[in-house]
Amino acid sequence: MTAIPKPKKRVLFVDDETMLLDLYKLVFEDEQDQWAINFAAGGKEALDLMSAEPVDVLVSDMRMPGMSGAELVQEVMQRHPRTSRLIMSGYADSEQIAQCLGATHQFIAKPFELSILRGTIGRVCALDSWLMDDTLRTLVAQMRSLPSLPSLYFRIMDALGSPDCSIEQIGAIIASDPSMTAKILQLVNSAFFGIARRISNPVEAVQFLGVGRVRSLVLSVHVFSCFDQAQLKNFSIDRVWKHSMSTGVVAQKIARMQKMDRAFVDETYVAGMLHDIGKVMLASSLPDLYEKAVALAAEEKVPLVEAERETFGITHAQVGAYLLGLWGLPITIVEAVAFHHDPEQSGVKSFSPLTAVHIASALERQISEPEANAAEIAINTDYLGELDLEDRVEAWRDAAEEVLGDIG
């Protein structure tokens, strides 16, 4: 029996520079068996094309005459809410980015390699069934306002885009927010980082930790502070925070052991830090229902993620990924958060931040909570087998025990 081919994903590129559109046409010629590609020279033309035939993915430049990319994605969100919306922008566009955070699923930072653009579109298509799920959208609509990406993060990214950026400049940006400064210094001086002497100012924090980890802490501290009111009998935000911090550190260690580059390691750390933020969002915004899910998991002796699925129709992984997708964080981070319980569903066939976070989260709980439900803290050995990585587990476990032992 002949297999029915999957329908092609429809992708629309929007850019007022015709040379770039010609380049995209050339580059994506080889993708015609997967995607149906179309092109528009501006926002109005894009909306006219979508009125005739909606698309699955919109990829728009930010700066265009007439209708900007920010204005276009806002219109598309209203008219075609099921379309995944990507914006190509430089860090200098931070004000416009802030205007369209809630309407944009991913930002692609300029300048970029075309292979990164191709990979991002492919991964957005793979994530589409998760992030565009009707049940997820309905649930998120019931939650109180989602936090916006912190302005401090924009300022750091803007500074990093400058050739004159310095550690002192990044430290000064953090110091401009006294509350964030206090929290960052508290964390830097904790056992999580094992720094021998006390760090007393943000510049020193950046020197010792590096910009990547400090940037991750800014994101994590901000999002956890937005959801700090959960009062559930069997749920502790402090425990989620400690598990997230530990997972980030272990995942980072695993990525380094696999000899990944610095950007990969940084993304892995962010994903580890934020992988369970969906739990906090659900517990804080829908406490009665979440308490029901926690109780169900205990009574039925099933993983919490299964109890969430039965209670809400979706999981904390999907909720967390939805928020990070709205924030426009790199697709590899969104992917790691979305699939950290079910990595085999991602379609990713190589070691990635998702791999490291899945392993790190499971190992952290196996070491710190050995009495937990075995299914709750299991490593997906079939998935590792597909990646030919199952022989690395013991080395990763030894490293995790060392790292967590230092944290205490």
N, C-alpha and C positions, 0 to 999 in steps of 0.2 A: 504494500500500500504506500503510495507516494505521500511523503510528509508535506503538510501545508506550511508554506513559508511564513515566517513571522512578518507582520506588516512593518514597513520601514518607518523609522522615526523621522518626522518632518522637522528640519532645522532651518531657521531664517536668520541670516546675517544682515545687520543693519549698520551702515557706515557711509558717511558722506564722501569719503575718499575713494574714488573709483579704482585707483591703483590697488588699494588694499582688497577691495571686493574681487578684483581680477586675481589677486594672489590667493585668496581663499578658494576661489573656483578651481584654480590649478591644484592647490594642495589637497582639496577634498574630492577630486575626481575619482580617486581610488576607493572612496568610501560609499560610492553610489549603491553598492549592494546592501549596505546597512542603513543609510540615511538618505532621505530625499532632501537635497539642499536647494535653498532659494536665497535670493539676495534683494535688498532694498537700499536705496541711496539716502533714505531719511525716514523720520518717524511717521509722517503722513502716509508715505508709500507703504510702509510696513503694516500700518493699521488697515489700509485698503486691501492688501494681499491677505491679511488674516481674516478679514470679513468674508472674503470669498472662500478661503480654506484655512481654518485654524492650524497652528503648528504645535509641535510638542516642545520645542526648545527655541527660545529667542536669544540671540547673541548680539548685543548692541554696544556700539561705542558710546562713551559718556558724552563727549563734547561734539555736538553737531549743531549747525545753524537751524533756526526755526524751533524745532522740538528737540530738546536734549534727551540723552539716554535716560536720565532720571524721570523726566516727564513721560517718556514712552513707556517705561516699565509700570509706572503708576496707571496709565491708561490700559495697558494689557492686563494688569491685575484685575481691573474692574470688568473689562469686557471678556477676557479669556482666562479665568482664574486657574485653569488646569495646565496652562502653559508654564514650563520652567523658564525662569528669566535670569539671564546672565548679563553682567555689565563688564566691559573692558575699560579699565580706568587706571590712571596713575595715582600715587599717594597724594599728589597736589590737589586732587579732586575731592578731598576729604569732606568739604562742606556739602557738595552735591551728593556724595555717598551717604552722608547722614540723612539727607532728605528722602532717600529711597530705600533705606534699610529694610523696612517692612515689606517692600514690594519686590525685592531682589533676592534670589536664591543663592547666587554665587557671584563673587567679584573675581575677575581675572586681572592681576596686577600687570601693568605695562612697565617696561618692555617684557615680552614673553616669547618663548620659543613656540613655534607652531605645533611641535609635538605635545607641548603642555596643553595648548588649546584643544587639540584633538582628544587627548586623554581626558581632559576635564569634561568635554561634551559627552564622551562615552560613559563616564562615570555618573554624570548627572542623569543620563538616560537609564542607567542601571538602578539608580536610587529613586527614580521617579515613582515607582509603585509604592515606595515607603513614604516619601515626603509629600506626595500628592494624594494620599489615601483619604477618602471621604470621612472615615471614622476618626482619623487623626485630626482633620480640619474641624470636625464637629466638636471634638473634645477640647481642642485648643481654644475654640470660641467661647467655651464655658469658663476658661481660666481668667484670672485677673490679668491685667496688662503685662505683656512680656517685657523683660528688660531690654533696653537698647544697648548697642555696643558702646562701651565707655569712651568718652571724649579723650581721656588720657591715652587710650590705646591708639586712637587716630593720630594724636600728637607725636607719639613715639614712632609710629610708622612713617609719618611725614618727615620727621627728623632723619630717620634711617635712609630715606630716599635722597638725602643731600650728601654730596661728596665730602662736605666739611663736618659731617656728624662726628661727635666725640662722646666718650663715656660721660664726661662732665655735663654735656648738654642733655643726655638721657636722664642723668641723675637729677638735674635741675627741673626737668619736666615732672618727674615723680614727686619731687619736693614741693611742687606747686599745689599739691593736694595733701594737706596734713593728715587727713584720715587714712588715705591710701598709704602714705609714708609710714605711719605708725604700724599698720597691718603688715606691710612688706618687711619692715625691720624686725617685727615680732617673729615672722616666719623665718627670715634669714638667720636669726639667732637661735632658732629651734634645732632639735636633734635631727630634723629631716635633712639638713645640709652639712652638719658636722664640721662647721668652721671653728677653728681652734680659738680665735680671739673674737671679742664682741665687735659687731659692726654697728656703727653709730650714725651713719648717714647714707642716703640713697646712692651717692657716687660710689662709695665703698661696696654697696650691695651689688651694683652693676659690675664693678671690677671683679668681685669674687664669683658671682653667679653667671655672668654673661648676659647680654641683652636678651637672648632667646628665652632664658628661664624667667628673667624679671618680667618680660612681656607676658609670659604665660601666667605668672602670679597676678598681674594686674587683671587679666581676664577672669581668673578663678575667684579671686577675692571679690571682685565686683558682682559676679553672678551669684555666688553663695550669699552675699550680703543682701541681695534683692529678695531672697527667699529664706528668711531666718525666723519665721513665726510658727512653724509647724509644732503642734503640741499633741503628738500621738503617743499613746502608751508604749507601743512597741517599735517606735521609729526614732532614730537619733540622727539629727543633721551633723552633729559632731563626729559620729561614727562614719557617716558617708564622707565627710571632709577628710578624715584621717585615711580612710581607705583610698580616696581619690589621690591624695598627696602621695601615699605609698605606691599606688599603682603607677603614677607618673614617674617616680624615681626608678622603680623596677623596670618599667617599659623602656625608659631611656637607657638603662644599663644593657638591656637585651639588644636594643638597636645598635649600641656601640660594639657589643660583642660580635654582631653580624657585620661590623665594619662599614656601617652606613655613614653617609656624609652628614655634615653639620645641620643642613636644612632638614633632612629626614629625621635626625635625632630631635631637633626642636619641635617638629610637628608631632612626633610620637609623644613627647612630654606633654604638650598641650592636650592631645587626645586622652592621655591617661588621666590628667588632672580633671578633665571635664566629662569623662565617659558616663558618670552616673548622675549628672546634673538633672536629668529627667525625673529621677526619684524625688529630688527636692522640689521640683516644680509641681509634681502631682501631689505630694504630701502637703505642701503649703497651700496650694490653690483649691484642692478638692480633698480635704482631710478626711471626711466621713467615708468617702468611697475608697480612699487609699488605706484607711484603717481596716476596711472590709477585706481588701486584697491581702494585707499583711496577715490578718487572722486566717484567711482561707489557706494561705501558704503553710501556716503552722498546723492547721487542722488536717489538711490533706497531705502534708509532708511532700509538697511539690515545690519546685523553685519559684521564687517570688515573681520572676518574669512570666511564668505560666499563669499564676494567680492574677497578675495585672491584665494579661490578655483576656482572661475569662471575665474579669470585672469591668474593664474599660473597652475591650475590643482591640487595644493596642498596648504597647509596652513603654517603659520609661526610656528605653533606647531610642525608640522612634520620636518621642517627645523631645528628648535632648538634641537629637540630630536635627529636628525641625527648627529649633531655636538657633543652632549654630549655622544651619543653612541660611536662615534669614539674616544672620550676621555676616554672611559672606566669607566665613572662614574657609581655608583650603579644603577641597573636596576630600582629600585623604583623611582629614580630621573628622569631617562629617561622616564619612564612610566608617571610620573606626568606631565612632560613637553609635551609629545606627546598627552595626552588625557585631558588636563585641560579644554578644551571647550566641550568635548564629553566623560565624564567619564564613561558613560554606555557602551561605545565601548571597554573598557579596559578588561572586563571580571573579574575584581577584585571585590570580593564579601564581603569585610570587610573594615573597616576604614584603610586608608593608607595615605602616603604623597600626593597622587593624590587627595583624598577627601579633605584634608586640604587646598591644593593649589586651587582647584576649588572653594571652599567656600570663601577663603580669597580674591582671585582675584575679585570675584563678589561683595563681601561686600565692598572692598576698593573702587570700582568704584561706587557702589550705594551711598556710603557716600560722596565721593569726587566729583562725577559727576552725581548728581541725575537727570539732564536733558538729560542724554545720552539715546540712543535707548534702550527701555526696554528689547528687545531680546538680546542686546549686553551684558547686565549686569545681566541677569537672573541666578538664581540658579536652577540646575536641581533637582526639588523636586521628580520626579519619581525615580531617581538614589538614593537619600537619603532614599526614602521609601523602596527600596529594601534592604538597609542596616539597616533599622529600626532606622534612625537617624533624621527624619524630626522634631522631637520635640526638637532638640538641636539648631535649627537655631536662635531662639530669644536670647538664652544665648550667642551664638557665635557673634551675631550682637552687643549685648551690650558690649562684650569684645572688638570687633573691634572698636566700637565708642570710647571706653576709650583709647585704644592704639593709634588710629589715632589722637585723641584729644590731647594726650601728645606730639605727633610729631608736630602737628600744621601745 
